[in-house]
């Protein structure tokens, strides 16, 4: 497994990141620990979690559960220094966390300190803001997205959060700070304010990216490349759609779509035509469809680390093997043709 610099943080991370959001709901703690062991055996040393995990569904009684699973691993097995650990503060609107309050400098500190306890560690390598307070266009919300325009309120909020982050960095509680579900305008202003005030720069952004969701390919791609702000690509298999397991409307037991069969009612009516196109490319070239989808992410002309999640060891092994897969020019040409035919199916 290749190790890559994580933007300007000074951290080195594996080229794939281990996603953890099923640990504590779809996966037991023991199963989560088995996934950790397998990941470490393959040098996947970059892990991502969040205070709100596990998800699908989110429940009041499980909030923080995934961080506890990871913390129990460290307590029993050690090795914290061998892992680059990322977690997140929940944004506004999640009633199960701080009654849905927005992110502030004060809540950033509270959330960091609570995560440190659950994770049984003294520091977090990358601490991310799960959603911007002002809302976002992610998770299929782009169709009705209405930007808010109270700029001074947003700027004041950013300064408050970055000042709190600076103190947390000075105290050794976090090493870097990042974004998630953010826009280009938002990221550019986080960077501008940090540079002007000598505060920590947002180092990464965790947005959705897959063969079916390529919003990042335009303005975001340029910002990421120019500012060396890596994309931590979540849902690179499009919530499992690109595995082919949902073909024909089938919803297998134990999958995330048991709880959200229509993925929130926000998927395109022709998404399965796009999936079939990509499955056909994989079949014609003798490729595993999931591995092809992950390997495609690694070809992008901007810094990117796909986040791989799994509910079984077999799935995780297959996903990890995508790191060694090189896609031929013929495969890439067919992917380009499919993207032009289905530019925004999901």
Backbone torsions as a table, in degrees:
resi	resn	phi	psi	omega
1	UNK	NA	122.9	179.0
2	UNK	-65.5	148.0	173.2
3	UNK	-112.2	131.1	-173.0
4	UNK	-125.2	151.5	173.6
5	UNK	-69.5	136.2	179.0
6	UNK	-90.5	84.1	-179.9
7	UNK	56.7	-130.5	-177.5
8	UNK	-102.2	15.5	-174.9
9	UNK	-76.6	-20.7	-172.0
10	UNK	85.0	-2.3	178.8
11	UNK	-89.3	145.8	172.3
12	UNK	-107.7	132.6	-176.3
13	UNK	-131.1	157.1	174.2
14	UNK	-67.1	151.3	-175.8
15	UNK	-70.7	-12.1	169.1
16	UNK	-119.7	145.0	179.8
17	UNK	-111.0	137.7	-179.6
18	UNK	-83.7	116.6	175.0
19	UNK	-85.1	149.3	-168.5
20	UNK	-131.2	6.8	-165.4
21	UNK	-67.9	-10.6	179.0
22	UNK	-90.5	-9.7	-174.7
23	UNK	-75.2	115.3	-177.3
24	UNK	111.0	-7.6	175.0
25	UNK	-131.5	-79.2	177.3
26	UNK	-70.4	-26.0	177.6
27	UNK	-120.9	141.9	174.3
28	UNK	-75.2	169.7	175.7
29	UNK	-60.1	-41.9	179.4
30	UNK	-60.8	-42.0	178.4
31	UNK	-67.0	-37.8	175.6
32	UNK	-61.5	-41.5	178.9
33	UNK	-66.7	-35.2	175.2
34	UNK	-63.3	-38.9	177.4
35	UNK	-65.9	-39.9	177.2
36	UNK	-59.7	-46.3	-178.6
37	UNK	-61.2	-43.7	179.3
38	UNK	-64.6	-43.0	179.1
39	UNK	-60.5	-45.4	-179.5
40	UNK	-64.8	-35.1	177.1
41	UNK	-60.9	-25.1	-178.9
42	UNK	-109.1	18.0	176.2
43	UNK	62.8	28.3	171.3
44	UNK	-86.2	94.5	-171.3
45	UNK	-109.8	8.6	176.9
46	UNK	-109.4	118.3	-176.4
47	UNK	-122.9	142.7	179.8
48	UNK	-124.0	134.3	176.7
49	UNK	-143.7	-167.9	-180.0
50	UNK	-162.5	154.8	-178.9
51	UNK	-65.4	-26.0	-177.9
52	UNK	-83.2	-10.3	-176.8
53	UNK	-74.4	151.2	8.6
54	UNK	-79.5	162.8	-179.2
55	UNK	-125.7	-178.6	-178.1
56	UNK	56.5	69.5	-3.0
57	UNK	-93.4	169.1	171.8
58	UNK	-86.6	130.8	179.7
59	UNK	-132.8	147.7	179.9
60	UNK	-57.9	-38.4	-175.3
61	UNK	-76.7	-11.5	-179.4
62	UNK	-107.9	-5.0	179.2
63	UNK	-53.5	130.4	-179.8
64	UNK	84.0	-3.5	-174.8
65	UNK	-64.4	-38.7	-178.3
66	UNK	-68.0	-40.4	176.2
67	UNK	-60.3	-37.0	177.9
68	UNK	-65.7	-38.6	176.8
69	UNK	-58.9	-45.0	179.8
70	UNK	-66.9	-43.2	179.0
71	UNK	-60.2	-39.8	178.5
72	UNK	-65.8	-33.0	175.3
73	UNK	-62.2	-48.5	-179.8
74	UNK	-61.4	-40.6	-178.8
75	UNK	-63.0	-35.4	-176.2
76	UNK	-89.1	-30.9	-169.9
77	UNK	-119.0	-13.4	-176.9
78	UNK	69.6	-157.4	175.8
79	UNK	81.8	15.2	179.8
80	UNK	-56.9	-35.2	-177.0
81	UNK	-71.4	-10.2	179.5
82	UNK	-92.7	-0.2	-172.4
83	UNK	-122.7	139.3	167.4
84	UNK	-97.8	113.3	-170.0
85	UNK	-108.8	126.6	178.8
86	UNK	-118.1	138.6	172.3
87	UNK	-143.3	-178.0	-170.0
88	UNK	-144.2	149.7	168.7
89	UNK	-90.0	135.3	179.1
90	UNK	-70.8	140.6	-179.4
91	UNK	-85.7	-173.8	-178.3
92	UNK	-62.9	145.4	172.2
93	UNK	101.8	-9.7	177.1
94	UNK	-90.1	98.8	-173.4
95	UNK	-62.9	-18.9	-179.0
96	UNK	-80.0	-12.4	-178.2
97	UNK	-123.1	116.0	-179.7
98	UNK	49.8	36.3	176.9
99	UNK	55.7	30.7	176.1
100	UNK	78.3	15.3	-177.6
101	UNK	-67.5	149.8	178.1
102	UNK	-71.2	167.6	176.8
103	UNK	-73.5	133.2	173.0
104	UNK	-135.4	172.2	175.0
105	UNK	-59.1	-40.3	-179.5
106	UNK	-67.6	-43.9	-179.1
107	UNK	-69.5	-28.2	175.4
108	UNK	-59.9	-47.2	178.5
109	UNK	-62.0	-46.5	179.6
110	UNK	-57.8	-46.4	-177.1
111	UNK	-66.0	-42.4	178.4
112	UNK	-59.4	-48.2	-175.9
113	UNK	-66.6	-34.8	176.3
114	UNK	-69.9	-38.4	177.5
115	UNK	-65.3	-38.7	178.7
116	UNK	-58.5	-39.8	178.9
117	UNK	-65.6	-49.1	-178.0
118	UNK	-64.2	-38.3	-177.8
119	UNK	-80.5	-8.4	179.5
120	UNK	53.0	51.2	179.8
121	UNK	-141.5	162.0	179.0
122	UNK	-92.3	-13.2	-175.9
123	UNK	-152.5	155.2	175.2
124	UNK	-117.0	129.5	-176.1
125	UNK	-70.8	-44.5	-178.2
126	UNK	-134.9	116.9	-180.0
127	UNK	-110.5	124.1	-169.9
128	UNK	-116.9	150.2	173.1
129	UNK	-92.3	115.2	-169.2
130	UNK	-63.2	-41.9	176.3
131	UNK	-142.3	147.4	172.0
132	UNK	-70.1	146.5	179.2
133	UNK	-58.2	-31.5	-172.8
134	UNK	-81.4	3.8	-178.9
135	UNK	91.3	177.1	-176.8
136	UNK	-156.1	171.8	179.7
137	UNK	-101.8	8.4	-174.6
138	UNK	-80.9	170.9	-177.6
139	UNK	57.4	47.7	174.8
140	UNK	66.6	17.5	177.3
141	UNK	-88.5	-1.1	-176.1
142	UNK	-64.4	-25.5	-176.2
143	UNK	-65.0	-27.5	179.7
144	UNK	-123.5	23.4	-174.4
145	UNK	-65.9	130.2	177.4
146	UNK	-128.5	104.9	-177.8
147	UNK	-63.7	144.8	173.9
148	UNK	-88.7	150.4	-170.4
149	UNK	-125.1	17.6	176.1
150	UNK	-84.4	78.8	-170.5
151	UNK	-62.4	-42.8	-175.1
152	UNK	-63.6	-38.4	176.9
153	UNK	-60.7	-42.1	179.5
154	UNK	-65.5	-44.1	-179.9
155	UNK	-62.6	-43.9	178.7
156	UNK	-61.3	-41.1	177.7
157	UNK	-62.0	-45.4	-179.4
158	UNK	-61.4	-43.0	178.5
159	UNK	-62.0	-43.0	179.7
160	UNK	-60.5	-46.6	-179.0
161	UNK	-65.9	-43.3	-178.1
162	UNK	-68.1	-34.0	175.6
163	UNK	-65.1	-40.4	176.4
164	UNK	-65.4	-41.3	178.2
165	UNK	-61.2	-40.0	179.0
166	UNK	-58.0	-45.0	179.9
167	UNK	-65.1	-39.3	179.2
168	UNK	-66.2	-37.0	175.6
169	UNK	-65.2	-45.1	-179.7
170	UNK	-61.8	-33.2	179.4
171	UNK	-81.5	-5.7	179.7
172	UNK	78.7	15.1	-178.2
173	UNK	-85.5	-29.1	171.5
174	UNK	-133.4	154.6	179.7
175	UNK	-105.2	-28.8	179.3
176	UNK	-154.5	161.5	-179.1
177	UNK	-126.7	146.8	-176.8
178	UNK	-143.5	177.8	-176.5
179	UNK	-114.3	167.1	173.5
180	UNK	-154.6	143.7	179.4
181	UNK	52.9	42.0	-175.1
182	UNK	-106.3	163.9	177.2
183	UNK	-102.1	168.0	176.8
184	UNK	-63.7	-44.2	178.6
185	UNK	-59.0	-46.0	-179.6
186	UNK	-60.7	-48.3	-178.8
187	UNK	-62.0	-43.3	-179.7
188	UNK	-60.6	-36.7	179.9
189	UNK	-76.7	-35.8	171.7
190	UNK	-56.6	-44.6	-178.7
191	UNK	-67.9	-43.1	-179.3
192	UNK	-60.2	-48.4	-178.5
193	UNK	-63.4	-41.9	179.0
194	UNK	-61.6	-45.0	-178.4
195	UNK	-66.0	-40.3	-178.5
196	UNK	-68.6	-35.9	-174.6
197	UNK	-101.0	-0.5	-178.4
198	UNK	67.5	35.6	-179.1
199	UNK	-105.1	167.7	-178.2
200	UNK	-59.7	135.9	176.6
201	UNK	-82.1	144.2	170.0
202	UNK	-65.2	122.3	-168.7
203	UNK	-91.4	-28.6	-173.5
204	UNK	-146.1	168.1	170.4
205	UNK	-136.1	133.7	177.7
206	UNK	-106.4	96.2	178.3
207	UNK	-120.9	165.2	179.1
208	UNK	-73.2	141.1	174.8
209	UNK	-157.2	132.0	176.6
210	UNK	-164.9	177.3	174.2
211	UNK	-57.2	-26.4	-178.3
212	UNK	-95.6	-13.7	-176.1
213	UNK	-137.1	95.4	-172.7
214	UNK	-120.6	37.8	176.7
215	UNK	-59.8	-26.4	-175.3
216	UNK	-71.9	-13.3	-170.3
217	UNK	-71.1	-7.7	-176.0
218	UNK	-110.2	-105.9	-175.3
219	UNK	-60.5	-39.2	179.9
220	UNK	-63.3	-40.3	-179.4
221	UNK	-59.1	-42.7	179.7
222	UNK	-64.7	-45.5	179.8
223	UNK	-61.8	-45.2	-178.7
224	UNK	-60.6	-42.2	-179.2
225	UNK	-70.9	-45.3	-176.3
226	UNK	-69.2	-36.4	-176.8
227	UNK	-98.6	1.2	-176.7
228	UNK	52.1	51.4	178.1
229	UNK	-110.4	93.7	-175.1
230	UNK	-60.9	144.2	170.4
231	UNK	-85.6	122.2	167.8
232	UNK	-93.3	100.8	-167.9
233	UNK	-82.7	108.6	176.4
234	UNK	-90.2	155.6	-179.2
235	UNK	56.2	47.2	-179.5
236	UNK	-68.2	-11.9	173.5
237	UNK	-105.0	17.4	175.8
238	UNK	53.7	55.2	179.0
239	UNK	55.6	31.2	177.7
240	UNK	92.3	-9.5	-179.0
241	UNK	-60.2	-37.4	-176.0
242	UNK	-78.4	-1.4	171.5
243	UNK	-81.8	-18.8	-176.5
244	UNK	86.1	-0.3	-173.8
245	UNK	-72.3	-14.8	179.7
246	UNK	-101.0	9.3	-178.3
247	UNK	-57.3	140.9	179.2
248	UNK	74.4	14.1	178.7
249	UNK	80.4	6.9	179.2
250	UNK	-69.1	137.8	175.5
251	UNK	-122.9	95.4	-177.2
252	UNK	-63.2	148.1	175.7
253	UNK	-60.2	143.8	175.3
254	UNK	84.2	0.7	179.6
255	UNK	-95.1	165.2	-177.1
256	UNK	-63.7	-25.5	-176.5
257	UNK	-77.4	-5.8	172.5
258	UNK	-60.7	-37.1	-178.7
259	UNK	-90.2	-24.3	177.9
260	UNK	-135.7	73.4	-172.8
261	UNK	-58.7	-28.8	178.6
262	UNK	-107.2	17.3	-178.4
263	UNK	51.0	47.0	176.7
264	UNK	79.6	11.1	179.4
265	UNK	72.6	19.5	-172.6
266	UNK	-118.6	13.8	179.7
267	UNK	-92.5	151.3	-178.3
268	UNK	-69.1	148.5	177.9
269	UNK	-67.3	-16.1	179.9
270	UNK	-110.6	20.9	-179.8
271	UNK	-62.3	-34.9	-177.3
272	UNK	-75.0	-22.0	171.9
273	UNK	-67.2	-41.0	177.7
274	UNK	-65.7	-43.7	177.7
275	UNK	-58.1	-44.0	-179.9
276	UNK	-61.5	-35.9	179.0
277	UNK	-64.1	-44.2	-179.5
278	UNK	-71.9	-36.7	176.4
279	UNK	-62.6	-38.0	178.8
280	UNK	-64.3	-39.8	177.7
281	UNK	-61.2	-47.1	179.6
282	UNK	-59.5	-44.9	-178.0
283	UNK	-63.7	-42.3	-178.8
284	UNK	-63.9	-27.8	-176.3
285	UNK	-107.9	12.2	176.0
286	UNK	66.0	33.8	-177.6
287	UNK	-107.8	150.4	167.8
288	UNK	-72.9	128.5	-173.3
289	UNK	-61.4	-41.6	179.7
290	UNK	-64.5	-43.8	179.8
291	UNK	-64.8	-38.1	177.4
292	UNK	-62.0	-42.9	-178.8
293	UNK	-63.5	-41.0	179.3
294	UNK	-71.1	-42.8	179.3
295	UNK	-62.3	-34.7	176.4
296	UNK	-59.0	-43.7	179.9
297	UNK	-56.4	-37.2	-177.4
298	UNK	-73.1	-7.0	178.8
299	UNK	-90.3	-4.2	-169.1
300	UNK	-66.9	150.8	-177.3
301	UNK	-85.0	25.9	175.3
302	UNK	-139.9	158.9	-178.3
303	UNK	-66.1	130.0	-174.1
304	UNK	-149.3	140.7	172.0
305	UNK	-130.7	106.4	177.6
306	UNK	-68.0	141.6	176.1
307	UNK	-97.8	118.7	-178.3
308	UNK	-102.9	126.6	175.0
309	UNK	-119.8	155.0	-178.6
310	UNK	-154.5	156.3	173.7
311	UNK	-108.6	-2.4	177.5
312	UNK	-141.5	157.1	178.6
313	UNK	-65.6	-34.2	179.0
314	UNK	-62.9	-43.7	177.6
315	UNK	-62.1	-43.4	-177.8
316	UNK	-65.0	-42.8	177.6
317	UNK	-58.4	-46.2	-179.0
318	UNK	-61.8	-43.6	-179.8
319	UNK	-64.5	-41.2	179.2
320	UNK	-62.3	-37.4	-179.2
321	UNK	-64.9	-17.1	178.1
322	UNK	-64.2	-21.7	-177.7
323	UNK	-63.0	-26.3	-179.0
324	UNK	-97.7	7.6	-174.9
325	UNK	-94.4	126.6	174.7
326	UNK	-108.3	127.5	-178.2
327	UNK	-87.3	134.8	-177.8
328	UNK	-71.5	160.5	174.6
329	UNK	-56.6	-33.4	179.3
330	UNK	-65.9	-42.7	178.1
331	UNK	-63.7	-44.9	-179.1
332	UNK	-62.9	-36.5	178.6
333	UNK	-66.2	-39.9	179.2
334	UNK	-69.7	-36.4	175.5
335	UNK	-61.6	-42.0	178.7
336	UNK	-61.5	-42.2	178.6
337	UNK	-63.2	-41.7	179.3
338	UNK	-66.2	-37.3	178.9
339	UNK	-65.2	-38.9	178.0
340	UNK	-66.8	-34.1	179.1
341	UNK	-75.1	-31.8	-177.5
342	UNK	-132.1	73.2	-170.8
343	UNK	-71.3	-28.8	-177.3
344	UNK	-146.1	65.2	-173.0
345	UNK	-85.0	-5.1	-169.3
346	UNK	-147.9	NA	NA
